């Protein structure tokens, strides 16, 4: 942060804000993908458990 350039602080703050928002967005997308994957796995596991009850 250059003391001779007052805009550099603001630019850095905006950059940090953008990065933070991007990280949050990526984390939400990752969580949604994991949840979708977990949902598929749990339904297939449930079917396996039900078929084992019959035996």
Biopython code that builds the backbone (N, CA, C, O; Angstrom):
import numpy as np
from Bio.PDB.StructureBuilder import StructureBuilder

atoms = [
    (1, "UNK", "N", (0.832, -1.173, 0.000)),
    (1, "UNK", "CA", (0.000, 0.000, 0.000)),
    (1, "UNK", "C", (0.880, 1.241, 0.000)),
    (1, "UNK", "O", (1.587, 1.537, 0.964)),
    (2, "UNK", "N", (0.813, 1.914, -1.055)),
    (2, "UNK", "CA", (1.660, 3.086, -1.280)),
    (2, "UNK", "C", (1.066, 4.312, -0.577)),
    (2, "UNK", "O", (-0.060, 4.703, -0.883)),
    (3, "UNK", "N", (1.804, 4.927, 0.362)),
    (3, "UNK", "CA", (1.281, 6.119, 1.053)),
    (3, "UNK", "C", (1.091, 7.305, 0.113)),
    (3, "UNK", "O", (0.343, 8.231, 0.429)),
    (4, "UNK", "N", (1.754, 7.285, -1.025)),
    (4, "UNK", "CA", (1.610, 8.375, -1.993)),
    (4, "UNK", "C", (0.391, 8.193, -2.888)),
    (4, "UNK", "O", (0.022, 9.103, -3.631)),
    (5, "UNK", "N", (-0.226, 7.034, -2.821)),
    (5, "UNK", "CA", (-1.378, 6.750, -3.664)),
    (5, "UNK", "C", (-2.566, 6.366, -2.781)),
    (5, "UNK", "O", (-2.686, 5.208, -2.379)),
    (6, "UNK", "N", (-3.452, 7.334, -2.473)),
    (6, "UNK", "CA", (-4.581, 7.033, -1.586)),
    (6, "UNK", "C", (-5.564, 6.028, -2.183)),
    (6, "UNK", "O", (-6.321, 5.393, -1.448)),
    (7, "UNK", "N", (-5.560, 5.878, -3.494)),
    (7, "UNK", "CA", (-6.467, 4.918, -4.117)),
    (7, "UNK", "C", (-6.021, 3.475, -3.900)),
    (7, "UNK", "O", (-6.838, 2.558, -3.984)),
    (8, "UNK", "N", (-4.748, 3.266, -3.625)),
    (8, "UNK", "CA", (-4.265, 1.898, -3.500)),
    (8, "UNK", "C", (-4.945, 1.168, -2.343)),
    (8, "UNK", "O", (-5.224, -0.026, -2.449)),
    (9, "UNK", "N", (-5.219, 1.875, -1.231)),
    (9, "UNK", "CA", (-5.921, 1.251, -0.107)),
    (9, "UNK", "C", (-7.325, 0.827, -0.529)),
    (9, "UNK", "O", (-7.768, -0.284, -0.235)),
    (10, "UNK", "N", (-8.007, 1.721, -1.215)),
    (10, "UNK", "CA", (-9.375, 1.416, -1.660)),
    (10, "UNK", "C", (-9.363, 0.266, -2.669)),
    (10, "UNK", "O", (-10.200, -0.635, -2.602)),
    (11, "UNK", "N", (-8.422, 0.302, -3.590)),
    (11, "UNK", "CA", (-8.332, -0.770, -4.583)),
    (11, "UNK", "C", (-8.071, -2.109, -3.908)),
    (11, "UNK", "O", (-8.663, -3.125, -4.272)),
    (12, "UNK", "N", (-7.183, -2.101, -2.927)),
    (12, "UNK", "CA", (-6.860, -3.331, -2.206)),
    (12, "UNK", "C", (-8.088, -3.834, -1.445)),
    (12, "UNK", "O", (-8.355, -5.036, -1.422)),
    (13, "UNK", "N", (-8.829, -2.923, -0.825)),
    (13, "UNK", "CA", (-10.033, -3.299, -0.086)),
    (13, "UNK", "C", (-11.075, -3.904, -1.026)),
    (13, "UNK", "O", (-11.706, -4.909, -0.699)),
    (14, "UNK", "N", (-11.252, -3.291, -2.186)),
    (14, "UNK", "CA", (-12.212, -3.814, -3.157)),
    (14, "UNK", "C", (-11.774, -5.179, -3.678)),
    (14, "UNK", "O", (-12.597, -6.073, -3.878)),
    (15, "UNK", "N", (-10.482, -5.325, -3.891)),
    (15, "UNK", "CA", (-9.950, -6.603, -4.352)),
    (15, "UNK", "C", (-10.188, -7.689, -3.299)),
    (15, "UNK", "O", (-10.604, -8.800, -3.629)),
    (16, "UNK", "N", (-9.922, -7.359, -2.033)),
    (16, "UNK", "CA", (-10.142, -8.320, -0.953)),
    (16, "UNK", "C", (-11.617, -8.692, -0.830)),
    (16, "UNK", "O", (-11.954, -9.852, -0.592)),
    (17, "UNK", "N", (-12.495, -7.696, -0.994)),
    (17, "UNK", "CA", (-13.934, -7.951, -0.934)),
    (17, "UNK", "C", (-14.351, -8.888, -2.069)),
    (17, "UNK", "O", (-15.121, -9.824, -1.854)),
    (18, "UNK", "N", (-13.846, -8.638, -3.263)),
    (18, "UNK", "CA", (-14.156, -9.489, -4.411)),
    (18, "UNK", "C", (-13.693, -10.923, -4.157)),
    (18, "UNK", "O", (-14.423, -11.878, -4.423)),
    (19, "UNK", "N", (-12.480, -11.058, -3.642)),
    (19, "UNK", "CA", (-11.931, -12.391, -3.377)),
    (19, "UNK", "C", (-12.783, -13.104, -2.333)),
    (19, "UNK", "O", (-13.094, -14.285, -2.487)),
    (20, "UNK", "N", (-13.159, -12.395, -1.273)),
    (20, "UNK", "CA", (-13.984, -12.989, -0.220)),
    (20, "UNK", "C", (-15.317, -13.476, -0.786)),
    (20, "UNK", "O", (-15.746, -14.593, -0.498)),
    (21, "UNK", "N", (-15.974, -12.631, -1.597)),
    (21, "UNK", "CA", (-17.259, -13.014, -2.188)),
    (21, "UNK", "C", (-17.098, -14.221, -3.105)),
    (21, "UNK", "O", (-17.941, -15.118, -3.117)),
    (22, "UNK", "N", (-16.020, -14.237, -3.865)),
    (22, "UNK", "CA", (-15.764, -15.344, -4.782)),
    (22, "UNK", "C", (-15.541, -16.642, -4.001)),
    (22, "UNK", "O", (-16.042, -17.697, -4.390)),
    (23, "UNK", "N", (-14.792, -16.564, -2.903)),
    (23, "UNK", "CA", (-14.547, -17.751, -2.081)),
    (23, "UNK", "C", (-15.843, -18.279, -1.482)),
    (23, "UNK", "O", (-16.056, -19.490, -1.430)),
    (24, "UNK", "N", (-16.709, -17.376, -1.029)),
    (24, "UNK", "CA", (-17.999, -17.782, -0.466)),
    (24, "UNK", "C", (-18.843, -18.455, -1.538)),
    (24, "UNK", "O", (-19.456, -19.493, -1.290)),
    (25, "UNK", "N", (-18.874, -17.866, -2.725)),
    (25, "UNK", "CA", (-19.645, -18.436, -3.831)),
    (25, "UNK", "C", (-19.128, -19.830, -4.187)),
    (25, "UNK", "O", (-19.913, -20.755, -4.395)),
    (26, "UNK", "N", (-17.816, -19.972, -4.253)),
    (26, "UNK", "CA", (-17.230, -21.267, -4.594)),
    (26, "UNK", "C", (-17.520, -22.294, -3.499)),
    (26, "UNK", "O", (-17.766, -23.462, -3.799)),
    (27, "UNK", "N", (-17.494, -21.874, -2.243)),
    (27, "UNK", "CA", (-17.787, -22.783, -1.134)),
    (27, "UNK", "C", (-19.240, -23.245, -1.193)),
    (27, "UNK", "O", (-19.531, -24.413, -0.938)),
    (28, "UNK", "N", (-20.150, -22.333, -1.527)),
    (28, "UNK", "CA", (-21.565, -22.702, -1.650)),
    (28, "UNK", "C", (-21.763, -23.698, -2.783)),
    (28, "UNK", "O", (-22.499, -24.673, -2.635)),
    (29, "UNK", "N", (-21.105, -23.455, -3.918)),
    (29, "UNK", "CA", (-21.221, -24.364, -5.056)),
    (29, "UNK", "C", (-20.655, -25.736, -4.711)),
    (29, "UNK", "O", (-21.226, -26.758, -5.090)),
    (30, "UNK", "N", (-19.544, -25.762, -3.999)),
    (30, "UNK", "CA", (-18.930, -27.029, -3.599)),
    (30, "UNK", "C", (-19.858, -27.786, -2.654)),
    (30, "UNK", "O", (-20.029, -28.998, -2.786)),
    (31, "UNK", "N", (-20.458, -27.072, -1.699)),
    (31, "UNK", "CA", (-21.379, -27.701, -0.756)),
    (31, "UNK", "C", (-22.598, -28.255, -1.486)),
    (31, "UNK", "O", (-23.076, -29.342, -1.162)),
    (32, "UNK", "N", (-23.097, -27.521, -2.460)),
    (32, "UNK", "CA", (-24.253, -27.983, -3.225)),
    (32, "UNK", "C", (-23.905, -29.243, -4.014)),
    (32, "UNK", "O", (-24.707, -30.174, -4.089)),
    (33, "UNK", "N", (-22.712, -29.269, -4.600)),
    (33, "UNK", "CA", (-22.283, -30.467, -5.337)),
    (33, "UNK", "C", (-22.148, -31.659, -4.396)),
    (33, "UNK", "O", (-22.566, -32.768, -4.728)),
    (34, "UNK", "N", (-21.564, -31.430, -3.221)),
    (34, "UNK", "CA", (-21.391, -32.522, -2.263)),
    (34, "UNK", "C", (-22.740, -33.023, -1.777)),
    (34, "UNK", "O", (-22.932, -34.227, -1.606)),
    (35, "UNK", "N", (-23.677, -32.107, -1.554)),
    (35, "UNK", "CA", (-25.000, -32.489, -1.097)),
    (35, "UNK", "C", (-25.710, -33.303, -2.175)),
    (35, "UNK", "O", (-26.368, -34.299, -1.873)),
    (36, "UNK", "N", (-25.579, -32.884, -3.421)),
    (36, "UNK", "CA", (-26.204, -33.613, -4.522)),
    (36, "UNK", "C", (-25.596, -35.004, -4.641)),
    (36, "UNK", "O", (-26.312, -35.980, -4.867)),
    (37, "UNK", "N", (-24.292, -35.097, -4.491)),
    (37, "UNK", "CA", (-23.608, -36.386, -4.559)),
    (37, "UNK", "C", (-24.026, -37.255, -3.382)),
    (37, "UNK", "O", (-24.281, -38.447, -3.557)),
    (38, "UNK", "N", (-24.098, -36.682, -2.193)),
    (38, "UNK", "CA", (-24.493, -37.434, -0.999)),
    (38, "UNK", "C", (-25.931, -37.913, -1.140)),
    (38, "UNK", "O", (-26.254, -39.025, -0.721)),
    (39, "UNK", "N", (-26.788, -37.103, -1.715)),
    (39, "UNK", "CA", (-28.183, -37.496, -1.917)),
    (39, "UNK", "C", (-28.293, -38.694, -2.830)),
    (39, "UNK", "O", (-29.104, -39.589, -2.593)),
    (40, "UNK", "N", (-27.486, -38.718, -3.869)),
    (40, "UNK", "CA", (-27.504, -39.861, -4.784)),
    (40, "UNK", "C", (-26.988, -41.112, -4.093)),
    (40, "UNK", "O", (-27.540, -42.196, -4.279)),
    (41, "UNK", "N", (-25.929, -40.970, -3.293)),
    (41, "UNK", "CA", (-25.355, -42.132, -2.619)),
    (41, "UNK", "C", (-26.305, -42.682, -1.567)),
    (41, "UNK", "O", (-26.431, -43.900, -1.438)),
    (42, "UNK", "N", (-26.975, -41.819, -0.814)),
    (42, "UNK", "CA", (-27.841, -42.296, 0.252)),
    (42, "UNK", "C", (-29.037, -43.044, -0.324)),
    (42, "UNK", "O", (-29.481, -44.029, 0.265)),
    (43, "UNK", "N", (-29.568, -42.601, -1.460)),
    (43, "UNK", "CA", (-30.704, -43.298, -2.044)),
    (43, "UNK", "C", (-30.287, -44.663, -2.573)),
    (43, "UNK", "O", (-31.054, -45.621, -2.474)),
    (44, "UNK", "N", (-29.092, -44.768, -3.130)),
    (44, "UNK", "CA", (-28.637, -46.067, -3.619)),
    (44, "UNK", "C", (-28.309, -46.986, -2.454)),
    (44, "UNK", "O", (-28.518, -48.195, -2.555)),
    (45, "UNK", "N", (-27.807, -46.455, -1.365)),
    (45, "UNK", "CA", (-27.512, -47.260, -0.181)),
    (45, "UNK", "C", (-28.813, -47.752, 0.431)),
    (45, "UNK", "O", (-28.896, -48.893, 0.886)),
    (46, "UNK", "N", (-29.817, -46.907, 0.445)),
    (46, "UNK", "CA", (-31.097, -47.277, 1.018)),
    (46, "UNK", "C", (-31.698, -48.445, 0.243)),
    (46, "UNK", "O", (-32.248, -49.367, 0.846)),
    (47, "UNK", "N", (-31.603, -48.420, -1.053)),
    (47, "UNK", "CA", (-32.109, -49.518, -1.866)),
    (47, "UNK", "C", (-31.384, -50.813, -1.559)),
    (47, "UNK", "O", (-32.006, -51.875, -1.540)),
    (48, "UNK", "N", (-30.098, -50.752, -1.321)),
    (48, "UNK", "CA", (-29.312, -51.932, -0.989)),
    (48, "UNK", "C", (-29.742, -52.479, 0.359)),
    (48, "UNK", "O", (-29.848, -53.695, 0.519)),
    (49, "UNK", "N", (-29.989, -51.624, 1.321)),
    (49, "UNK", "CA", (-30.416, -52.071, 2.640)),
    (49, "UNK", "C", (-31.774, -52.752, 2.559)),
    (49, "UNK", "O", (-31.994, -53.766, 3.222)),
    (50, "UNK", "N", (-32.684, -52.215, 1.762)),
    (50, "UNK", "CA", (-34.003, -52.816, 1.631)),
    (50, "UNK", "C", (-33.917, -54.185, 0.978)),
    (50, "UNK", "O", (-34.651, -55.094, 1.366)),
    (51, "UNK", "N", (-33.046, -54.356, 0.003)),
    (51, "UNK", "CA", (-32.926, -55.653, -0.653)),
    (51, "UNK", "C", (-32.292, -56.675, 0.283)),
    (51, "UNK", "O", (-32.576, -57.867, 0.172)),
    (52, "UNK", "N", (-31.441, -56.230, 1.202)),
    (52, "UNK", "CA", (-30.837, -57.147, 2.164)),
    (52, "UNK", "C", (-31.848, -57.628, 3.193)),
    (52, "UNK", "O", (-31.681, -58.719, 3.738)),
    (53, "UNK", "N", (-32.889, -56.857, 3.480)),
    (53, "UNK", "CA", (-33.918, -57.261, 4.442)),
    (53, "UNK", "C", (-34.680, -58.483, 3.929)),
    (53, "UNK", "O", (-35.105, -59.330, 4.714)),
    (54, "UNK", "N", (-34.846, -58.568, 2.632)),
    (54, "UNK", "CA", (-35.620, -59.655, 2.042)),
    (54, "UNK", "C", (-34.923, -60.996, 2.165)),
    (54, "UNK", "O", (-35.584, -62.034, 2.136)),
    (55, "UNK", "N", (-33.617, -61.002, 2.300)),
    (55, "UNK", "CA", (-32.852, -62.251, 2.300)),
    (55, "UNK", "C", (-32.898, -62.964, 3.613)),
    (55, "UNK", "O", (-32.298, -64.030, 3.758)),
]
sb = StructureBuilder()
sb.init_structure("model")
sb.init_model(0)
sb.init_chain("A")
sb.init_seg("    ")
for serial, (resi, resn, name, xyz) in enumerate(atoms, 1):
    if name == "N":
        sb.init_residue(resn, " ", resi, " ")
    sb.init_atom(name, np.array(xyz, "f"), 0.0, 1.0, " ", f" {name:<3s}", serial, name[0])
structure = sb.get_structure()
